[in-house]
Amino acid sequence: MKKKSGFAPQSFGIVGAGCVGSIVAAFLAKGGYEVTLCDVIPDLLKPATNPGIIIEGAENIQQKVTRTCTNIDDMAKYKPDVIFIMVKANALPLIASALKEFHRPGMYVVSWQNGIDTELVLAEKLGKQAVMRAVVNYGCGLVKPGHVSMAFHHPPHYLKELDIASRDAALGIAEALSRSGLTTERTEDIISKVWYKGILNSCMNPVCAITGYTMAQAMGDPIVFQIVDGLIKECVKVSRANEINLGWNFYNEAIEYMSTAGNHKPSMLIDIENKRKTEVDFMNGKFIEYGQKAGIETPYNTIIRSLVKALEPK
């Protein structure tokens, strides 16, 4: 592979040992990189070093990572070149504060998460030059700790620095991911890609969380589909009012994408089933927020967010 960047990271930290974090950790370790996998739940970490993380479905590998830890502060002694944040967006303020304690020049933090504006929460504490945003294009579920079902994998994934001074680093990180089997491109258009995926998540995740349906069931139910359809059109209206470029054929692309996802449980449904707080504020909540800025009413998003928030305490 032709070298494109002078930045060549060798050590990675992964915060979050759920399905998304486990996949990135396993692929980077398989690519020969040093990987420290961190999670506050010890049981999620145990299989990562022995017998290794198992991924089945769209990709099939088994791979051990270098080490694990249960506290972000412990990462400081391993001096990772790059840290990927793979946990729920609602945990970002706490994580950003912890990272600030040992962040050093030349260490980069990548928000590899669902939701809109997640990278800005990190940048508030760490500065824009240290932070990047990624968009991931695979669907997954945790069968059990260290065992991931990968429902689909539609590369490339996308990455962009917040500060142009970190462009070379973004290219280097994208190269490392691509060498490891997660084909990733640095893009100038990350905001549009974040919003593109943000609409897909905001139109499907909360609907499944409320109904208990898989994506295929939600798309196949004519009554429930009316809600999905209304959400898509409302989110597109908000996006265009905020000058976000989704492309002329977005509606058809969105319908096709969600219709072919199969019997996959989105992460928000899994959160509700496991009595965890959801990311709805970084999804539908953001469309409400940006709708207000542009003078666009958002009744579908407002109702959906309210229903999800009502389920969270239960």
C-alpha positions in Angstrom: 0.0 0.0 0.0 1.4 3.4 -1.0 2.2 5.5 2.0 0.0 8.6 2.3 0.8 10.0 5.7 3.8 10.7 7.9 1.8 9.8 11.0 2.0 6.1 11.7 0.2 5.2 14.9 1.2 1.9 16.5 -0.7 1.9 19.8 -4.4 2.3 20.1 -6.8 2.6 23.0 -10.4 1.5 22.7 -13.0 2.8 25.2 -16.0 0.5 25.2 -16.0 -3.3 24.9 -19.4 -3.6 23.4 -20.0 -4.9 19.9 -18.7 -1.7 18.1 -15.5 -1.4 20.2 -14.8 -5.1 20.2 -14.9 -5.1 16.4 -12.4 -2.3 16.0 -10.2 -3.7 18.8 -10.1 -7.1 17.1 -9.3 -5.8 13.6 -6.6 -3.5 14.8 -5.0 -6.3 16.8 -5.2 -8.6 13.8 -3.4 -5.8 11.8 -0.5 -6.1 14.2 -1.1 -3.0 16.3 -0.9 -2.7 20.1 -4.5 -2.5 21.5 -5.7 -1.6 25.0 -9.4 -2.3 25.4 -11.1 -0.5 28.3 -14.5 -0.9 29.9 -15.9 -0.4 33.3 -17.5 -3.9 33.2 -14.8 -6.5 33.8 -16.9 -9.4 32.4 -17.0 -7.7 29.0 -13.2 -7.7 29.0 -12.3 -11.2 30.1 -12.5 -13.0 26.7 -10.6 -10.2 24.9 -7.2 -11.6 25.9 -8.1 -15.2 26.2 -9.5 -16.9 24.0 -9.9 -13.6 22.0 -12.7 -11.6 20.5 -14.9 -13.6 18.2 -16.7 -11.9 15.3 -19.2 -13.9 13.2 -21.4 -12.9 10.3 -20.4 -10.4 7.6 -16.8 -10.8 8.9 -15.4 -13.8 10.7 -12.3 -13.6 12.8 -11.0 -14.5 16.3 -8.4 -12.2 17.7 -6.7 -11.5 21.1 -5.9 -7.9 22.1 -2.8 -6.8 23.8 -4.3 -5.9 27.1 -7.4 -4.7 28.9 -8.2 -2.2 31.7 -11.3 -1.1 33.6 -10.4 2.5 34.1 -9.6 5.1 31.5 -6.9 6.6 33.8 -5.0 3.3 33.5 -4.5 4.0 29.8 -2.1 6.8 30.6 0.8 4.4 31.4 0.4 2.7 27.9 0.6 6.1 26.0 -1.7 5.2 23.1 -1.2 7.2 19.9 -4.9 7.2 19.3 -8.0 6.6 21.4 -11.3 5.5 19.9 -14.4 6.3 21.9 -17.0 3.6 21.4 -19.3 4.1 24.3 -22.8 5.7 24.4 -22.8 9.4 23.7 -24.4 10.2 27.0 -21.1 9.2 28.8 -19.0 11.7 26.8 -18.7 14.5 29.4 -17.3 12.2 32.0 -14.9 10.5 29.5 -13.7 13.8 28.1 -12.8 15.0 31.6 -10.9 11.8 32.3 -9.0 12.0 29.1 -8.0 15.6 29.7 -6.0 14.5 32.8 -3.4 12.6 30.7 -3.9 13.9 27.2 -0.6 14.9 25.6 0.3 16.7 22.3 0.3 14.3 19.4 -2.4 12.0 20.9 -5.6 11.9 19.0 -9.1 11.0 20.2 -11.7 9.8 17.7 -15.5 9.8 18.3 -16.6 6.6 16.6 -20.2 6.9 17.9 -23.8 7.3 16.9 -25.3 10.7 17.1 -24.7 14.3 16.0 -22.1 16.7 17.6 -20.5 14.0 19.7 -17.1 15.2 18.7 -17.8 18.7 20.0 -18.3 17.4 23.5 -14.7 16.0 23.3 -13.3 19.1 21.7 -14.6 21.3 24.6 -12.2 19.6 26.9 -9.4 18.5 24.6 -9.3 21.2 21.9 -10.2 20.7 18.3 -6.7 19.8 17.2 -6.8 16.6 19.2 -10.3 15.4 18.2 -11.6 13.6 15.1 -15.0 12.3 14.0 -15.7 9.0 12.4 -18.8 7.4 10.7 -19.0 3.6 10.9 -20.9 1.6 8.4 -21.5 -1.8 10.0 -24.3 -3.3 12.1 -23.6 -5.5 15.1 -24.9 -7.1 18.2 -23.2 -8.6 21.3 -24.0 -12.3 21.5 -22.1 -12.5 24.8 -19.0 -10.8 26.2 -16.2 -11.1 23.5 -18.6 -12.6 21.0 -20.0 -10.3 18.3 -22.6 -10.9 15.6 -21.8 -8.6 12.6 -25.1 -8.3 10.7 -23.7 -6.2 7.8 -20.5 -4.4 6.8 -20.7 -1.7 4.2 -17.2 -0.1 3.9 -15.7 2.4 3.5 -15.9 4.0 7.0 -15.2 7.7 7.2 -12.9 9.9 9.3 -12.2 13.7 9.5 -10.1 15.9 11.8 -11.7 18.9 13.4 -8.6 21.1 12.8 -6.9 21.1 9.5 -3.5 20.9 11.4 -4.4 17.3 12.2 -5.1 16.3 8.5 -1.9 14.2 8.3 -2.8 12.3 11.5 -6.3 11.6 10.1 -4.8 10.1 7.0 -2.5 8.0 9.2 -5.3 6.7 11.3 -7.4 5.9 8.2 -4.4 4.0 6.8 -4.0 1.9 10.0 -7.7 1.0 10.0 -7.7 0.1 6.3 -4.5 -2.1 6.7 -6.4 -3.9 9.4 -9.4 -4.7 7.3 -11.7 -1.8 8.2 -11.4 0.2 5.0 -11.6 3.8 6.0 -11.3 7.1 4.1 -10.5 10.6 5.3 -13.3 12.8 3.9 -13.8 16.5 3.6 -17.6 15.9 3.9 -17.8 14.3 7.4 -20.7 16.5 8.6 -23.0 15.4 5.8 -22.1 11.8 6.4 -22.7 12.2 10.1 -26.1 13.7 9.4 -26.9 11.1 6.8 -26.3 8.3 9.2 -27.9 10.4 12.0 -31.2 10.4 10.1 -31.1 6.6 9.5 -30.4 6.1 13.3 -33.0 8.6 14.4 -35.7 7.1 12.1 -35.1 3.5 13.0 -33.5 3.1 16.5 -36.2 4.9 18.6 -39.0 3.3 16.6 -37.6 -0.2 17.3 -36.9 0.8 21.0 -40.5 1.7 21.5 -42.1 -1.1 19.6 -39.6 -3.9 20.4 -39.4 -4.6 16.7 -36.2 -5.5 14.7 -35.5 -3.3 11.7 -37.1 -5.7 9.3 -40.2 -5.9 11.4 -40.5 -2.2 11.7 -40.1 -1.7 7.9 -42.5 -4.5 7.2 -45.3 -3.3 9.4 -47.4 -0.8 7.3 -48.6 1.2 10.4 -45.2 1.4 12.0 -43.7 2.3 8.7 -45.8 5.5 8.6 -43.9 6.7 11.6 -40.6 5.9 10.0 -41.6 7.7 6.9 -42.7 10.8 8.8 -39.4 10.9 10.7 -37.4 10.6 7.5 -39.2 13.5 5.8 -39.0 15.7 8.9 -35.3 15.0 9.5 -34.6 15.8 5.8 -36.5 19.1 6.2 -34.4 20.0 9.2 -31.2 19.0 7.5 -31.9 21.1 4.4 -32.9 24.1 6.5 -29.4 23.8 8.1 -27.7 23.5 4.7 -26.6 19.9 5.2 -26.1 18.2 1.8 -27.7 14.7 1.8 -27.9 14.3 -2.0 -30.9 14.5 -4.2 -31.9 10.8 -3.8 -31.6 10.5 0.0 -35.1 9.4 0.7 -34.9 6.4 -1.7 -31.4 5.5 -0.4 -32.6 5.6 3.2 -35.6 3.4 2.5 -33.4 0.9 0.7 -30.8 0.9 3.5 -33.3 0.3 6.3 -35.3 -2.3 4.3 -32.2 -4.5 3.7 -30.8 -4.4 7.3 -32.7 -7.7 8.2 -33.7 -8.8 11.6 -31.2 -6.6 13.3 -31.9 -5.1 16.8 -30.6 -1.5 16.8 -28.5 -0.4 19.8 -31.3 1.7 21.3 -33.7 -1.3 21.5 -30.9 -3.3 23.2 -30.4 -0.4 25.7 -34.1 -0.3 26.6 -34.1 -4.1 27.0 -31.1 -3.9 29.3 -32.5 -0.9 31.2 -29.8 1.5 30.1 -30.0 5.1 29.3 -30.2 5.7 25.5 -28.6 8.1 23.0 -31.9 9.6 21.9 -30.7 13.1 22.9 -27.9 12.9 20.4 -30.2 11.6 17.8 -33.8 12.9 17.7 -32.9 15.5 20.3 -30.4 17.0 17.9 -33.0 17.3 15.1 -35.3 19.0 17.6 -32.5 21.4 18.5 -31.5 22.2 14.9 -35.1 22.4 13.9 -35.6 25.2 16.5 -32.6 27.1 15.2 -34.0 27.0 11.7 -37.6 27.6 12.6 -38.7 24.1 11.6 -41.3 22.3 13.7 -40.4 18.7 14.6 -43.5 17.0 16.0 -42.4 13.4 15.0 -39.0 13.8 16.6 -40.5 15.5 19.7 -43.0 12.7 20.3 -40.5 9.9 19.6 -37.9 11.3 21.9 -40.6 11.8 24.7 -41.7 8.2 24.3 -38.1 6.9 24.5 -37.4 9.1 27.6 -40.5 7.7 29.2 -39.2 4.2 28.8 -35.7 4.9 30.2 -36.6 4.9 33.9 -38.4 1.6 33.5 
